[in-house]
Amino acid sequence: MAKLRFQISISIDGFVAGPNPSEEHPLGEGGEQLHEWVVKLAEWRKPHGYEGGETNASSAVMEDALSNVGATVMGRNMFGGGPGPWGEEPWEGWWGDEPPFHTPVFVLTHHEREPLEKEGGTTFTFVTDGIESALEQAKEAAGGKDVALGGGADVAQQFLAAGLIDELDLNVVPVLLGGGTRLFENLTGANVALEQVRVIAGPDATHVKYSVSA
Amino acid sequence: MAKLRFQISISIDGFVAGPNPSEEHPLGEGGEQLHEWVVKLAEWRKPHGYEGGETNASSAVMEDALSNVGATVMGRNMFGGGPGPWGEEPWEGWWGDEPPFHTPVFVLTHHEREPLEKEGGTTFTFVTDGIESALEQAKEAAGGKDVALGGGADVAQQFLAAGLIDELDLNVVPVLLGGGTRLFENLTGANVALEQVRVIAGPDATHVKYSVSA
């Protein structure tokens, strides 16, 4: 059955973004370090339009993350920040003309908006009736493939607390951010069981995949 | 050179004890799950006076944790709870007549007390002049071997923030506790660099060891 999969890079102290995000540091102070392991990989650089890069033990994680994904669900901030509601000149998001998803993307928001079609197979559909609805639409659109949860942390917490995530893949990066956005918060009462299903020791991160059941 | 080593079991949401600790649940609700991986190991059971147990990939972690340790440092709550200051009938701690340390143990406290000698090579020495002093005394007593930091979380945070921990070994357990005592807190400004030095995928936990440098 199609799964909802969530992969994210996290500091050893549990942050998915550093403190004090700004235009200069959109991922917060020190937050870029969380993604160094991946942006150096050839397997990440090619689909994002960059040349070169290396192949190492973490490459398999990247390949896994990209394979068998038929649709994506994300929060409104992951689609693109900027002022909301959408206004007269709707914000186009920060993914450019050809976003790297190449699948239907369902964006959770409180404000209705017409779908936004981009090049390369990515269409953003805006969902205003909650996470279950977004997941249902995404599974339908995925045509039997899995659904990737794009984030951010607040949206992931909602899906996790509701027992809707089937697979959680943490890229644990050896850095202490000391503050910022925690992935695991507001989960009191989240009644889920985890099972460790795969561990990969990359040179710059440890990748642990868990299956999650409600 | 002798190192200060800290090993601890932690939930994937970053807790080293669950919420609402009580007499029934001294490690908080659900906290016992953090230690299931180790109490089933023959390598843990034997030195703690229990029979049986299994040997698996996590056994090497236990052997590593016990080897080349010449002294231990811990906080007062790890030595033993109970009312303080010590009073007329000083609390003997909760480690019994033959504690499992078999080394000199330096207990951080605000209240002076005579050393307490137990069977099997464990002597508790009470240190009232701070973490640097405790570490210095422990390194002296360790005679060239390493010093183990016993915890708890608050003491570990002090040592970590001060850049005094050389090796951090996290046993990451696939459970969400949803609340409790976080290991990584109060670390804003802790200026330490981590390097991942060993990953072991046990059946019930992933063990990641980091070298830490100030």
Contacts between the chains, C-beta under 8 A, distances in Angstrom:
chain1	res1	chain2	res2	distance
A	12	B	170	7.0
A	12	B	184	7.1
A	12	B	194	6.8
A	12	B	208	8.0
A	12	B	210	7.2
A	13	B	14	7.2
A	13	B	183	7.9
A	13	B	184	3.4
A	13	B	187	6.5
A	14	B	13	7.1
A	14	B	14	4.2
A	14	B	182	7.7
A	14	B	184	6.1
A	19	B	188	7.6
A	160	B	176	7.9
A	170	B	12	7.0
A	172	B	172	7.6
A	172	B	208	6.8
A	174	B	194	4.0
A	174	B	195	6.1
A	174	B	196	4.6
A	174	B	210	5.5
A	175	B	194	6.3
A	176	B	160	7.9
A	176	B	184	6.9
A	176	B	187	6.0
A	176	B	190	6.0
A	176	B	192	6.2
A	176	B	194	6.7
A	178	B	187	4.7
A	178	B	188	4.6
A	178	B	189	6.5
A	178	B	190	5.8
A	179	B	188	5.2
A	182	B	14	7.7
A	183	B	13	7.9
A	184	B	12	7.1
A	184	B	13	3.3
A	184	B	14	6.1
A	184	B	176	6.9
A	187	B	13	6.5
A	187	B	176	6.0
A	187	B	178	4.7
A	188	B	19	7.6
A	188	B	178	4.6
A	188	B	179	5.3
A	189	B	178	6.6
A	190	B	176	6.0
A	190	B	178	5.8
A	192	B	176	6.2
A	194	B	12	6.8
A	194	B	174	4.0
A	194	B	175	6.3
A	194	B	176	6.7
A	195	B	174	6.1
A	196	B	174	4.6
A	196	B	201	7.5
A	196	B	204	7.6
A	196	B	205	7.6
A	196	B	206	6.4
A	199	B	199	6.8
A	199	B	201	3.6
A	199	B	206	5.2
A	201	B	196	7.5
A	201	B	199	3.6
A	204	B	196	7.6
A	205	B	196	7.6
A	206	B	196	6.4
A	206	B	199	5.2
A	206	B	206	6.9
A	206	B	208	5.1
A	208	B	12	7.9
A	208	B	172	6.8
A	208	B	206	5.1
A	210	B	12	7.2
A	210	B	174	5.5
